[in-house]
């Protein structure tokens, strides 16, 4: 789109790119796919070209654009020996013309870098053992280590020095939420962070003129953006007045800003271009959403009909302050509502503020439920100490108690009917749901567990022996990562403790009806573990419904599968908690359940079922 005239023209019919980026001079749009970096000229007369191939034996990967030169990128690759084993790492600058300039080669994995304004590599960061070591390279090429961070601690270099040669970096201090620092002559100065010291820095946008940090985003209990100078703050003040109460992501250019708006009660995202000269805000990319099954244009759900996402805080019994969110259907009395506790996966993930997310929370609120989404200890975004606070107690222990105590705190605030509470989640959230039904059946009346590990200790070991361990290990080897979060697979005591408290080992304690959804091709949670658990429940005559898509992995994004999963969730909760009934299933959904569903009752999924546990 021509930002002056608004005229649009096609540049490329199709692509498998997963990421877009502009070169610093704005003349080339980069399309990054698993196999290559492809460049499209902003001016069509200059055409398009492949910049560099990715992957291959070297597992070459695109890191980012080079902020110190007009039109080049930074890539990292492994150097293998004759047997294909990595023996060194290489960092290179690649120009749009394909010319490669090797910047650094080392036997230790290269994790970060920073350039002087001339394009010279001035700092480089390597993973040495379990530490991130930042090395300064002076004008003569001599190297000296200037900073060492434990790998579980945040320590990220900004890729461009200022005109004085000062280094910017994001780090936590003793595990507290991250802040932006400047290193000058070896001394550290704090530049900015969350004013309330609750949340990590989520993103930093560069000043389009200098390339230095300019806008700082924080997403803790609330989403906010801070300007780092008066010019940025003035621009933000006007923008937030025009788009109030929303989470904004900003990519600032010299003449225009690209702004992405999202909210907890906003389906999808909205995009704008802000003309920095006229202050005019132009909506762009306004295509209507497509219906998932047939690609027919639909409509956005109206925000005034959706439940707002409200921050909620509570104090755990050991004194730790915890964070989460609650949604209450508009116009309903919160005291009389059935409640669904929706536990996020990971467990090293989080529920973000002003985020519609997968839509599950909005769907449940629309069906008449108060929805509680706890960011229990172990969640990310609130500092490393918050993430590491479980100390491996992921059975019926401290993390599960956080969730239960959050529910109790909400009930004390007159939110939810204490006699109609269900627990649901996917992955680790599904595991937590099974724990809740097993150990807190006096609180939870029913549960929904999607792709759940039924024995967390067994699943840790199963992943360790699979290729999925490489997927989950970005820096440290899998065993070292798990050890750092107090879940060392070789620690027999820790694993035995988790196993003893697992849902799989305690099916005789299972008190409530459960719906389980699993994938036959799940590489992260073994289907056989789920089937073994269901078999044990069936031997006891326990009410369990199982939906298994044999082609699905750990996530199933096929439209019919996703829509049917939402439907059977609503049917389950309507039956046992009395929320609003869902619309009737159509023929494809009925057929999907007929092919993939199993139930020990008359059919939890689509038909009335007898009360098993009043």
Secondary structure, DSSP 8 states (H G I E B T S, - for coil): --TTT-----S-S-----EEEE-TTSSEEEEE-SSEEEEEESSGGG-EEEEEE-BTTTTBEEEEE-TTSSSEEEEEEEEE-TTS-EEEEEEEEEETT--EEEEEEESSEEEEEEE-TTS-EEEEEEEETTEEEEEEE-TTS-EEEEEEEETTS-EEE-SB--TT--EEEEE-STTS--EEEEEETTEEEEEEE-TTS-S-EEEEEE-TTT-SEEEEEEESSSEEEEESSHHHHHHHHHHHHHSTT-EEEEEE-SSEEEEEEE-TT-SS-EEEEEETTT--EEEE-----B-TTT--B-----GGGS---EEEEEE-TTS-EEEEEEE--TTS-GGG--EEEEE-SSSS----TT--TTSHHHHHHHTT-EEEEEE-TT-SSS-HHHHHTTTT--SSSHHHHHHHHHHHHHHHTT-S-TTSEEEEEETHHHHHHHHHHHH-TTT-SEEEEES--SSHHHHHHHHHTSTHHHHH-SSS-HHHHHHHTT--TT-HHHHHHHHHTSSGGGGGG--SEEEEEEETT-SSS-HHHHHHHHHHHHHTT--EEEEEETT--SS---HHHHHHHHHHHHHHHHHHH---------HHHHHHHHHHEEESSS-TTTS----S--
